[in-house]
Amino acid sequence: MQRLFTILTLASFLLLSASAFGQSRQIPAPAQSQPIIVHDAMIHPVDAAVIEQGYVIFDEGRIIAIGAMPLPREWRNRENVQRIDARDLHVYPGLIANNTQVGLQEVSAVAVTVDHTERGEFTPEVRAAVAVNPDSELFPVARHNGILIGGVFPRGGLISGHGSIMRFDGWTWEDMAIRSSAGLVINWPRTEPISARWMDQSENEQRRQIAERFQRIEDFFDEAETYLAAREHDESLTIDQRFEGMRAALAGEQPVFFRASTIGQMQSAIAFSQRRGLKPIIVGGHDADRIADWLAELDVPVIIDGLHRLPRNRHDDFDRIYRLPQVLKEAGVRYAIASGAEPAHERFLNHNAATAAAYGLDRDEALRAVTLSAAEILGIDDDYGSLETEKSATLIITTGNPLEITTDTLVAFIDGRQIDLGNRQVAMFEKYREKYRQLGLLEEE
């Protein structure tokens, strides 16, 4: 009996410990309470020329003035204003992550902290926002590198559910949600058999399974269209939440995010969209350079799911994926860059953009790929992604270009709310600096 009690106690402790992994101690920021002036900074609007020495003024979460110094006369001596002297510093819009699971997964090896996949192959009624953990320790880590907004997408099955656009700060998922439903996410089946040592299925068996997956998707869309048509004529019919979750996508009111990387996947996903009247967005797109002209002609955007990866094929140039953004830019394809990383490493988003800049992409264009271009593809560019009057005051004050690994983010605002930029890593850094200082092993600065 004593041994059983010990086992149960240990199990309870581990469960509580696992839950605690995702509990940030930081307090979400309150609403902006007075006008804020950031002055004497180098302003980088993204969609306009850089202002060498300028100011940004915002109130109630919105930018109300932006320009070159000196300040407008009415603001020079105004009282009840918070002033931030950003001399020798830079102001950029907050960075925007895409296809991330931050808030849905804390520790991949601990099941109770993983909530990005719903049971079943078809779950279009699911919204990622509802499962987001506002207390995740990974939000502060991402914010510390200037990432303030994200397209949080579910995973799993064939139709995973709806992606959500989230602020990376808030008490509840409702506080954080910019759009709880931003578009349907589909894991598009591969179109070719895999030939590899580890594959234990024959080519014919693989082709049979591929055809079966495509047919299941076709059947599900047919059923959804039949249901919605029937509901139009008879509203007394029993509501099916799964098919209701398809309504906006089938009506062309929301995009469909197709996770697809090979040429066959992208071509078949786009052909499917044309037949069904959908608005496709490709997520992944590792072979998009080989059909870039076609993507541009059809105006299909691509979210490049990470550049820090090995070539897909042995005959590929080692830097092919690094050059992908530049190839898409030259072809006229609308694109954004995502980190393609586990949630704990979402902070490397800007370094992926920096890699594209190191391999031919203009630095300003690389910055746009994680700010305004990302906002345009997610459909939130009216409010986010650049510094303009009447847009959201979602911005960062930095020591340099966010694409540089040596740059620090010093201050951040989301909708005018000043965000705590501390995190667990910073706390550990300060702890051990103090340790070595007390041991006399660290010279005072």
Buried (B, 14 or more C-beta within 10 A) or exposed (E): EEEEEEEEEEEEEEEEEBBEEBEBEBEBBEEBEEBBBBBBBBBBBBEEEEBEBBBBBBBEBBBBBBBEEEBEEEBEEBEEEEBBEBEEBBBBBBBBBBBBBBBBBBBEEBEBBBBBBBEEBBBBBBBBBBBBBBBBBBBBBBBBBBBBBBBBBBBBBBBBBBBBBBBBBBEEBEEBBBBBBBBBBBBBBBBEBEEEEEEEEEEEEBBEBBEEBBEBBEEBBEBBBEBBEEBEEEEEEEEBEBBBBBBBBBEEEBBBBBBBBBBBBBBBBBEBBEEBEBBBBBBBBBBBBEBBEBBBEEEBBBBBBBBBEEBEEEEEEEBBBBBBBBBBBEBEBBBBBBBBBEBBBBBBBBBBBBBBBBBBBEBEBBBBBBBBBBBBBBBBBEBBBBBBEEBBBBBBBBBEBBBBEEBBBBBBBBBBBBBBBBBBEEEEEEEEEEEEEEEEEEEEE
